[in-house]
């Protein structure tokens, strides 16, 4: 009889666990658009598209990290649809957010500088469970005076790849 009660308890706990797990929404970042290369002085757009799977968005935050090895990331934009102010900008050297154009999933940055180069991360949190997902990409800003060097770099790398493919085929 004692074994029977334990089996029933185990079955009920397992059922409760399955119901709880199935109730948790599976949010995800569908697409993170960060231009890999940007010309110094140009304006740019970052976008973070996500699927909340019927959950309610709590916040969407953008973070910046100057180098791969940096542990410290700095928040520069936050969107909270249910809390005023809905859009917040946190001043950061090299990142000038255009608040009037920026929305929940799109952030506009004006006048890219060398300090704009780095890793950009989009972080999404949902209400109730506060489940959080994030994605990040690297962006490099180059000087317009070094355009010819950048173009030469791309051409040389393309030729190396092309010759490598031709060599493999033959």
Backbone torsions as a table, in degrees:
resi	resn	phi	psi	omega
1	UNK	NA	-40.5	179.6
2	UNK	-62.1	-40.2	178.0
3	UNK	-64.9	-38.6	178.5
4	UNK	-62.3	-44.3	178.8
5	UNK	-63.1	-40.2	178.8
6	UNK	-64.8	-39.2	179.2
7	UNK	-65.4	-41.3	178.0
8	UNK	-63.6	-46.0	178.7
9	UNK	-60.5	-44.9	178.9
10	UNK	-60.0	-44.5	-179.6
11	UNK	-62.7	-44.0	179.7
12	UNK	-65.5	-42.6	177.5
13	UNK	-64.2	-39.7	177.6
14	UNK	-63.3	-43.4	178.5
15	UNK	-63.2	-43.6	178.0
16	UNK	-61.7	-41.8	178.3
17	UNK	-62.2	-45.0	179.7
18	UNK	-63.2	-42.6	178.8
19	UNK	-63.8	-42.1	179.4
20	UNK	-64.1	-46.1	-179.6
21	UNK	-63.2	-41.5	-178.8
22	UNK	-69.4	-21.6	179.3
23	UNK	-80.1	-18.5	179.6
24	UNK	-76.2	126.7	180.0
25	UNK	-75.0	149.8	-179.9
26	UNK	-108.0	92.5	-179.5
27	UNK	-86.0	154.4	178.9
28	UNK	-157.1	154.0	172.1
29	UNK	-84.7	119.0	-178.1
30	UNK	-82.7	-41.6	-176.7
31	UNK	-153.4	130.6	174.9
32	UNK	-117.9	116.0	-178.5
33	UNK	-109.3	107.0	175.6
34	UNK	-129.2	118.2	-178.6
35	UNK	-61.9	131.2	-177.5
36	UNK	-68.6	-33.0	-179.1
37	UNK	-133.0	131.5	-178.4
38	UNK	-133.5	139.2	177.5
39	UNK	-78.7	137.4	179.0
40	UNK	-56.5	134.0	179.3
41	UNK	91.1	-10.5	-178.3
42	UNK	-86.7	159.2	174.6
43	UNK	-90.3	153.4	-179.0
44	UNK	-145.5	164.4	-178.9
45	UNK	-125.3	132.7	172.8
46	UNK	-111.0	138.4	177.1
47	UNK	-137.5	147.1	-178.2
48	UNK	-134.3	106.0	179.9
49	UNK	-99.1	138.6	-172.4
50	UNK	-141.2	161.8	175.9
51	UNK	-121.2	117.8	-177.5
52	UNK	-90.9	-8.5	178.5
53	UNK	49.7	54.8	177.5
54	UNK	71.2	4.6	175.4
55	UNK	-83.5	171.0	179.4
56	UNK	-108.5	129.5	-179.1
57	UNK	-64.8	128.6	173.5
58	UNK	-94.4	-51.5	179.1
59	UNK	-154.6	152.8	170.7
60	UNK	-126.3	121.4	-176.2
61	UNK	-122.4	145.2	174.4
62	UNK	-113.0	134.1	179.7
63	UNK	-123.7	156.6	179.5
64	UNK	-130.6	140.2	174.5
65	UNK	-134.0	126.3	-174.8
66	UNK	-67.4	-37.2	-175.6
67	UNK	-136.1	157.0	178.3
68	UNK	-55.5	-40.7	-174.5
69	UNK	-81.1	-9.5	178.0
70	UNK	-67.7	132.2	173.9
71	UNK	-87.3	-30.8	-177.3
72	UNK	-79.8	121.1	172.1
73	UNK	-112.7	147.4	-175.9
74	UNK	-117.5	130.7	177.8
75	UNK	-76.6	132.9	178.6
76	UNK	-123.1	-13.4	178.1
77	UNK	-150.0	140.6	178.1
78	UNK	-139.7	136.5	175.4
79	UNK	-123.0	121.0	177.1
80	UNK	-127.2	101.5	-172.7
81	UNK	-65.0	-20.2	-177.4
82	UNK	-107.7	3.2	-178.3
83	UNK	-132.7	132.1	178.5
84	UNK	-88.0	144.8	-7.7
85	UNK	-71.2	142.5	-177.4
86	UNK	-64.3	-38.6	-178.8
87	UNK	-116.5	132.2	177.6
88	UNK	-131.3	138.6	175.6
89	UNK	-114.8	134.4	176.8
90	UNK	-111.4	113.5	-174.1
91	UNK	-55.3	134.3	-179.6
92	UNK	-145.7	128.7	-178.2
93	UNK	-58.9	123.7	179.2
94	UNK	95.8	-10.4	179.5
95	UNK	-123.8	106.0	179.3
96	UNK	-107.2	98.2	-178.8
97	UNK	-77.1	132.7	173.0
98	UNK	-88.9	96.4	-174.3
99	UNK	-63.7	-34.0	-177.7
100	UNK	-66.8	-29.8	-179.8
101	UNK	-93.9	-24.0	-174.8
102	UNK	-76.6	146.6	-179.9
103	UNK	-133.8	-157.0	-179.4
104	UNK	-61.6	-51.6	-174.1
105	UNK	-106.2	-4.4	-178.2
106	UNK	-123.3	131.1	177.6
107	UNK	-122.9	129.7	176.9
108	UNK	-102.8	130.9	178.1
109	UNK	-116.6	132.0	-178.9
110	UNK	-98.0	147.3	171.6
111	UNK	46.3	74.3	178.3
112	UNK	-60.4	140.5	177.0
113	UNK	-128.4	178.5	178.9
114	UNK	-61.0	-27.0	178.7
115	UNK	-76.6	-7.1	178.2
116	UNK	-82.7	-20.3	178.0
117	UNK	-61.8	140.0	177.0
118	UNK	152.4	-168.8	179.2
119	UNK	-92.2	134.4	177.7
120	UNK	-116.7	131.7	-177.9
121	UNK	-124.9	135.0	173.8
122	UNK	-106.4	128.9	-179.3
123	UNK	-125.5	127.6	-177.0
124	UNK	-117.2	132.9	176.3
125	UNK	-126.4	144.9	178.5
126	UNK	-111.1	158.4	180.0
127	UNK	-71.4	168.5	179.3
128	UNK	69.7	-68.2	-177.2
129	UNK	-87.3	-18.9	-174.6
130	UNK	54.8	29.4	173.9
131	UNK	-59.8	138.8	-175.2
132	UNK	-130.8	136.8	172.9
133	UNK	-130.6	156.9	-178.4
134	UNK	-149.8	157.8	173.8
135	UNK	-145.6	150.7	-179.6
136	UNK	-143.0	153.9	179.0
137	UNK	-144.7	157.5	-178.7
138	UNK	-96.2	141.2	175.5
139	UNK	-131.4	138.0	178.3
140	UNK	-120.3	131.6	176.7
141	UNK	-100.7	131.5	179.1
142	UNK	-120.3	151.9	179.4
143	UNK	-72.2	139.8	177.1
144	UNK	-66.3	-25.8	178.2
145	UNK	-70.4	-19.4	178.8
146	UNK	-104.3	22.4	178.9
147	UNK	-55.5	-45.4	-176.5
148	UNK	-63.2	-35.5	177.0
149	UNK	-66.7	-40.9	179.7
150	UNK	-65.4	-45.0	179.2
151	UNK	-63.9	-42.7	177.1
152	UNK	-60.4	-40.6	178.5
153	UNK	-59.7	-45.6	179.5
154	UNK	-64.8	-44.2	-179.3
155	UNK	-63.2	-46.4	-179.1
156	UNK	-62.5	-44.6	178.0
157	UNK	-63.0	-39.1	178.3
158	UNK	-64.5	-41.8	178.8
159	UNK	-65.4	-40.3	178.1
160	UNK	-61.3	-43.9	178.6
161	UNK	-64.3	-43.8	-179.9
162	UNK	-61.3	-47.5	179.2
163	UNK	-64.5	-35.8	176.3
164	UNK	-62.8	-41.9	178.5
165	UNK	-65.7	-44.6	179.2
166	UNK	-61.8	-42.0	-179.8
167	UNK	-63.7	-40.1	179.5
168	UNK	-66.8	-39.1	-178.0
169	UNK	-66.0	-39.2	-177.8
170	UNK	-84.4	NA	NA
